[in-house]
Every structure is written in C-alpha cells, then in structure tokens.
Amino acid sequence: MHQRNLISFSALSVFVFLAFGSTPGVIEQLQQSSTDGGSAGNVAACQAWVEHSNSLPCYPVNFDAGEMCPASLDMTPIDMSSYYQCMIEGTRCNGDIPDLADAGNCAMPTQ
C-alpha cells in the first residue's frame, strides 16, 4: 500500500514538474482571469491526455480527469491543446516502465 502511494505521489510530482515547473510564469498566467474569452479546447485536450495516460498498461496510477483538468483551464486565453498533444505523443511505455522522456520536452505555450 505504501509503495503504491509513493509511486502515485512520484507520478503526480513528475506531471506537475513537467506541466508547470519547467516554464517560468505559467502558473501565474493560468491563475489570471481572461478578459477576452478563454480557449474552450483546453479541458478537452487535457482530458484526452488523461485518457491516453490511463490507457497505458505500464502506468502505476489512474488519473482523475476531473482533478487533472479543471474547468478553469478553459478560462485561460492560452490555447494549450498543442501542449497536451505533445504530452500524448511523449507519454508511452517502455516495456513495463512509463517512458516520459519525450514528454519532458513539451513546452507549455505562454501566449
């Protein structure tokens, strides 16, 4: 049980770092409200990535799309669909081990 929790926490930590930690200012930009409308495809793009990740047999965790892809993603003026597509293409199995090497190269758009 503890090992599974540790693996779950590790996978979530990797996701948070890849999504937010490698691009300065992204969290702040996501937290700002948009005055000119949002990008309505962000939640759907995020959900597609979650569905892809959950379908991989080597992934030790099952992400909850409701938690990973909050409605506030559609409030940002930034279209993040290319980022989530890159994450889908970069998230795969290498045998029984999750391979996130290419996903680490995905850059979240900032404009």
C-alpha positions in Angstrom: 0.0 0.0 0.0 2.8 2.5 0.9 4.7 1.6 -2.2 1.7 2.3 -4.4 1.1 5.6 -2.6 4.8 6.5 -3.1 4.5 5.6 -6.8 1.3 7.7 -7.2 2.9 10.7 -5.5 6.0 10.3 -7.7 4.0 10.2 -10.9 1.9 13.2 -9.9 5.1 15.1 -8.9 6.6 14.4 -12.3 3.4 15.6 -14.0 3.3 18.8 -12.0 7.0 19.5 -12.8 6.6 18.8 -16.5 3.4 20.8 -16.7 4.4 23.8 -14.6 7.9 23.6 -13.2 9.9 23.9 -16.4 8.3 27.1 -17.7 8.6 30.2 -15.5 5.4 32.2 -15.0 2.9 29.6 -16.4 1.1 29.1 -13.1 0.7 32.9 -12.7 -0.7 33.1 -16.3 -3.1 30.3 -15.6 -4.4 32.0 -12.5 -5.1 35.3 -14.3 -8.6 35.7 -15.5 -9.2 36.3 -19.1 -11.0 39.5 -20.3 -11.1 38.5 -23.9 -12.5 35.0 -23.5 -10.8 31.7 -23.0 -9.6 28.7 -25.0 -12.5 26.3 -24.9 -10.5 23.3 -26.0 -8.0 23.1 -23.1 -10.2 20.9 -20.9 -10.9 18.5 -23.8 -7.2 18.4 -24.7 -6.3 17.7 -21.1 -8.9 15.0 -20.8 -7.5 13.3 -24.0 -4.1 13.2 -22.4 -5.5 11.8 -19.1 -7.5 9.2 -21.1 -4.3 8.3 -23.0 -2.2 8.0 -19.8 -4.8 5.9 -18.1 -4.9 3.5 -21.0 -1.2 2.7 -20.8 -0.7 -0.7 -19.1 2.6 0.4 -17.5 1.2 3.5 -15.7 1.1 2.8 -12.0 -1.6 5.4 -11.4 -5.0 6.2 -12.7 -5.5 10.0 -13.1 -8.9 11.6 -12.4 -9.8 13.8 -15.3 -11.9 16.0 -13.1 -9.0 16.8 -10.8 -6.3 17.0 -13.5 -8.4 19.0 -16.0 -10.4 21.6 -14.0 -12.9 23.9 -15.9 -10.6 26.8 -15.2 -8.3 25.5 -18.0 -10.9 26.9 -20.4 -10.7 30.3 -18.8 -7.1 31.0 -19.9 -6.6 32.8 -23.2 -3.7 30.5 -23.9 -4.5 27.5 -26.2 -2.8 24.6 -24.6 -4.0 21.9 -27.0 -0.6 21.6 -28.7 1.0 21.0 -25.3 -1.4 18.2 -24.4 -1.0 16.7 -27.9 2.8 16.7 -27.3 2.2 15.1 -23.9 0.1 12.4 -25.5 2.8 11.7 -28.1 5.5 11.8 -25.5 3.9 9.5 -22.9 4.4 5.8 -23.6 5.5 2.6 -22.1 9.0 1.2 -22.4 8.2 -2.4 -21.6 6.7 -2.3 -18.1 8.1 1.2 -17.3 6.5 4.5 -18.1 8.6 6.5 -20.6 8.2 10.2 -20.1 11.5 11.3 -21.7 9.8 12.9 -24.7 7.0 14.4 -22.6 9.7 16.3 -20.7 10.4 18.2 -23.9 6.9 19.5 -24.3 6.7 23.2 -23.7 3.5 24.7 -22.4 2.6 27.8 -24.5 2.8 31.1 -22.7 0.9 33.2 -25.2 
